[in-house]
Amino acid sequence: MSSGTPYWTHILDDFVAFCSQYYPVIRPTIVGASVEEVEDLEEMIGIPLPPEYGAFLRTMGNTSPHTLGKFLQYSTFGVRAVKDFYGIPGIRAPRDAVYLWTYEVDTPYDIFIRTGGGECDGRPLVQCGWSVDPDSGALLDEEPDEVLLGGSLLQFLYEDAFLSLRDPLLPYVAELREPTTTAVSEERHLGLIAAFRTVAERLDFKLVAFMNGAHVFYNRPDASLKLYAQPSADVIYGRARDERELARICEILSDSLDVVRWG
């Protein structure tokens, strides 16, 4: 069994370097799990961990809870969390996924990561829920209900880090949407995504790693752009260090994409 691979170890190192630009104390704060600890988890679960998950645990699997500022503040994760989850009496975990973390905002959500696939694949995340006996509250001996969340572990990490560590350093914010008179169509939706990428790169923004799906994030030293791409409601958010520069970016986006500034 493997607790990670050089490919994913390098990817996680790059991720920590990205976070360190905006939250310098992350390196002395995170604590990784040992190879032996990760292998013990694999033995307990009975299946190998996805390699990106093994690398994640080796990078920060023993990090103390709530020590990373707002990054991962709603996620209970790490070696201790995995042991606690699989130690729940009567728990029946899905057969093709392993426990990743519990996401807690209003209601706790247990999040898993799919197994299988190739070495460099980004395996999707899955939300699981369990039925309980209405009288005793005990877990029923049933397979969990699963909701495919898509994305990947690294996509989630980069998105959460970008929103919690990077964006707060840019004080000026704007939102751009399509005019209400614009007809919604798949062609229009795909065209806007392509045009957004073109304009962002022309303005010297760089695509944020792993953020190239429904959420497309771009970054540069003094500003950020985020496209939340949905066929029925494409929304662009811009942030910048300078208010005038943000206004210039918004004007270019408006002229190029036929979107209007909402705020």
Wavefront OBJ file of the C-alpha trace (Angstrom):
o trace
v 0.000 0.000 0.000
v 1.176 3.514 -0.733
v 0.753 6.680 1.314
v 1.370 8.980 -1.615
v 3.544 9.270 -4.698
v 6.198 11.713 -5.904
v 3.705 13.197 -8.377
v 1.146 14.096 -5.724
v 3.775 15.019 -3.150
v 5.045 17.627 -5.612
v 1.466 18.855 -6.227
v 0.880 19.286 -2.476
v 4.226 21.064 -2.097
v 3.129 23.490 -4.817
v -0.158 24.015 -3.014
v 1.545 24.859 0.288
v 3.827 27.278 -1.582
v 0.738 28.937 -3.080
v -0.832 29.353 0.360
v 2.414 30.651 1.845
v 2.280 33.701 -0.420
v -0.837 34.883 1.398
v -0.595 33.121 4.770
v 3.119 32.794 5.592
v 2.572 30.944 8.882
v 1.065 27.933 7.130
v 4.399 26.103 6.786
v 5.281 26.127 10.515
v 1.631 25.421 11.393
v 0.825 22.340 9.309
v 1.971 18.954 10.611
v 2.092 15.940 8.346
v 1.360 12.311 9.133
v 4.097 9.708 8.896
v 4.193 7.009 6.244
v 3.455 4.474 8.961
v 0.384 6.383 10.174
v -1.075 6.553 6.676
v -0.365 2.871 6.070
v -2.100 2.048 9.374
v -5.174 3.939 8.138
v -5.151 1.961 4.890
v -4.968 -1.277 6.867
v -7.848 -0.180 9.092
v -10.022 0.854 6.130
v -9.039 -2.191 4.074
v -8.326 -0.409 0.779
v -5.477 1.842 -0.417
v -6.037 5.566 -0.136
v -6.133 7.533 -3.389
v -2.587 8.809 -3.921
v -3.580 12.487 -3.695
v -5.269 11.793 -0.363
v -2.202 9.993 0.937
v -0.073 12.993 -0.075
v -2.540 15.361 1.613
v -2.305 13.446 4.879
v 1.478 13.256 4.634
v 1.474 17.049 4.229
v -1.023 18.123 6.905
v -2.681 15.032 8.390
v -1.697 15.852 11.996
v -2.432 19.582 11.857
v -4.243 20.844 14.944
v -7.875 21.800 14.265
v -8.707 25.438 13.554
v -5.079 26.627 13.380
v -5.085 27.657 9.707
v -7.068 30.861 9.993
v -10.188 30.641 7.858
v -8.658 27.978 5.604
v -10.423 24.620 6.136
v -12.152 26.137 9.166
v -15.324 24.130 8.489
v -13.580 20.816 7.748
v -12.702 18.267 10.421
v -9.881 16.324 8.772
v -6.702 14.369 9.364
v -5.569 11.100 10.885
v -7.618 11.523 14.060
v -10.791 12.348 12.116
v -10.406 9.256 9.911
v -9.933 7.003 12.926
v -12.917 8.542 14.697
v -15.165 8.095 11.671
v -14.357 4.447 11.041
v -14.690 3.796 14.770
v -18.383 4.784 14.772
v -20.394 1.686 15.837
v -22.414 0.244 12.947
v -20.957 2.533 10.263
v -21.046 1.111 6.727
v -18.742 3.093 4.506
v -19.216 3.113 0.715
v -17.304 0.395 -1.104
v -15.622 2.633 -3.667
v -14.735 5.712 -1.592
v -12.874 6.579 1.605
v -13.679 9.139 4.273
v -12.060 12.516 3.622
v -13.502 14.900 6.214
v -16.662 16.170 7.838
v -17.766 19.572 6.573
v -19.594 21.473 9.303
v -21.482 24.719 8.772
v -25.070 24.359 9.940
v -25.356 20.587 9.542
v -22.387 18.184 9.421
v -21.766 16.576 6.024
v -19.513 13.544 5.659
v -17.395 13.884 2.530
v -15.606 10.995 0.817
v -13.182 10.690 -2.071
v -13.616 8.035 -4.750
v -11.025 5.313 -5.141
v -9.827 3.792 -8.411
v -8.633 5.542 -11.533
v -5.154 6.301 -12.780
v -2.183 7.661 -10.871
v -2.621 11.283 -11.964
v -6.431 11.353 -12.039
v -8.320 13.801 -9.869
v -10.920 11.610 -8.174
v -14.307 13.214 -7.454
v -15.700 13.922 -4.007
v -18.913 12.369 -2.722
v -21.258 13.363 0.098
v -22.653 10.443 2.080
v -25.566 10.144 4.477
v -26.766 7.315 6.690
v -30.252 6.231 7.731
v -30.926 5.851 11.446
v -33.572 4.098 13.492
v -36.158 6.785 14.415
v -36.601 5.359 17.907
v -33.084 4.442 19.003
v -31.042 6.741 16.764
v -28.783 3.807 15.883
v -27.426 3.498 12.362
v -29.358 1.105 10.157
v -27.455 -1.705 8.475
v -27.745 -0.123 5.035
v -25.443 1.309 2.391
v -25.178 5.105 2.643
v -26.957 7.447 0.295
v -24.433 9.131 -1.985
v -24.480 12.480 -3.763
v -21.725 13.071 -6.302
v -20.121 16.452 -5.652
v -17.640 16.215 -8.503
v -14.553 18.356 -8.452
v -11.497 16.895 -6.764
v -9.539 17.170 -3.536
v -7.050 19.623 -5.029
v -9.810 21.709 -6.572
v -11.483 22.021 -3.186
v -8.193 22.905 -1.477
v -7.263 25.592 -4.007
v -10.760 27.069 -3.998
v -10.950 27.230 -0.218
v -7.442 28.684 0.044
v -8.165 31.262 -2.656
v -11.391 32.420 -1.016
v -10.126 32.368 2.573
v -6.463 33.386 2.258
v -5.924 35.175 -1.063
v -9.072 37.171 -1.814
v -9.350 38.898 1.584
v -6.078 40.717 0.779
v -7.813 42.494 -2.133
v -10.172 45.117 -0.656
v -12.104 46.250 -3.750
v -14.797 43.926 -5.095
v -17.062 43.883 -8.138
v -19.683 41.511 -9.524
v -20.549 41.196 -13.208
v -23.499 39.357 -14.732
v -25.150 38.972 -18.084
v -27.850 41.568 -18.792
v -31.358 40.373 -17.958
v -32.257 40.874 -21.612
v -29.648 38.337 -22.780
v -31.122 35.053 -23.986
v -29.790 32.041 -22.074
v -28.360 29.298 -24.265
v -25.675 26.625 -24.142
v -23.884 28.332 -27.012
v -23.826 31.651 -25.151
v -22.662 29.921 -21.962
v -19.734 28.129 -23.622
v -18.799 31.245 -25.571
v -18.647 33.328 -22.401
v -16.328 30.807 -20.713
v -13.948 30.837 -23.693
v -14.023 34.633 -23.973
v -13.477 35.027 -20.219
v -10.329 32.917 -20.419
v -9.055 34.915 -23.381
v -9.610 38.282 -21.691
v -8.133 37.120 -18.364
v -4.962 35.906 -20.027
v -4.719 39.097 -22.112
v -4.774 41.033 -18.828
v -1.855 38.932 -17.539
v -3.896 36.816 -15.145
v -2.738 33.234 -14.566
v -5.119 30.314 -14.213
v -5.198 28.956 -10.650
v -4.181 25.298 -10.562
v -7.071 22.795 -10.694
v -9.638 25.630 -10.981
v -10.660 24.938 -14.559
v -14.092 23.358 -14.252
v -17.377 25.017 -13.350
v -15.392 27.410 -11.151
v -12.633 29.145 -13.113
v -10.241 31.237 -11.020
v -7.508 33.541 -12.289
v -4.884 35.360 -10.255
v -2.217 38.018 -10.580
v -0.274 39.901 -7.898
v -2.703 42.828 -7.628
v -6.069 41.303 -8.581
v -8.196 38.190 -9.007
v -10.995 37.041 -11.298
v -13.484 34.255 -10.627
v -16.061 32.831 -13.020
v -18.824 30.691 -11.562
v -19.927 29.043 -14.780
v -23.501 27.778 -14.822
v -25.619 27.565 -17.967
v -28.469 29.480 -16.350
v -26.463 32.082 -14.416
v -22.829 32.821 -15.241
v -21.354 35.202 -12.662
v -17.934 36.893 -12.631
v -16.322 38.343 -9.517
v -13.361 40.687 -9.661
v -11.185 41.874 -6.815
v -8.226 44.236 -6.826
v -5.820 46.109 -4.609
v -6.591 49.391 -6.389
v -10.119 50.681 -7.025
v -9.254 52.337 -10.340
v -7.597 49.204 -11.637
v -10.668 47.183 -10.730
v -12.835 49.667 -12.653
v -10.546 49.262 -15.680
v -10.755 45.470 -15.511
v -14.548 45.602 -15.235
v -14.790 47.939 -18.219
v -12.728 45.574 -20.364
v -14.795 42.576 -19.257
v -18.032 44.448 -19.963
v -16.920 45.447 -23.449
v -15.526 42.012 -24.317
v -18.112 39.685 -22.763
v -21.339 41.684 -22.825
v -21.698 41.592 -19.058
v -22.670 44.420 -16.729
v -21.348 45.424 -13.350
v -23.760 44.790 -10.501
v -21.697 45.985 -7.573
l 1 2 3 4 5 6 7 8 9 10 11 12 13 14 15 16 17 18 19 20 21 22 23 24 25 26 27 28 29 30 31 32 33 34 35 36 37 38 39 40 41 42 43 44 45 46 47 48 49 50 51 52 53 54 55 56 57 58 59 60 61 62 63 64 65 66 67 68 69 70 71 72 73 74 75 76 77 78 79 80 81 82 83 84 85 86 87 88 89 90 91 92 93 94 95 96 97 98 99 100 101 102 103 104 105 106 107 108 109 110 111 112 113 114 115 116 117 118 119 120 121 122 123 124 125 126 127 128 129 130 131 132 133 134 135 136 137 138 139 140 141 142 143 144 145 146 147 148 149 150 151 152 153 154 155 156 157 158 159 160 161 162 163 164 165 166 167 168 169 170 171 172 173 174 175 176 177 178 179 180 181 182 183 184 185 186 187 188 189 190 191 192 193 194 195 196 197 198 199 200 201 202 203 204 205 206 207 208 209 210 211 212 213 214 215 216 217 218 219 220 221 222 223 224 225 226 227 228 229 230 231 232 233 234 235 236 237 238 239 240 241 242 243 244 245 246 247 248 249 250 251 252 253 254 255 256 257 258 259 260 261 262 263
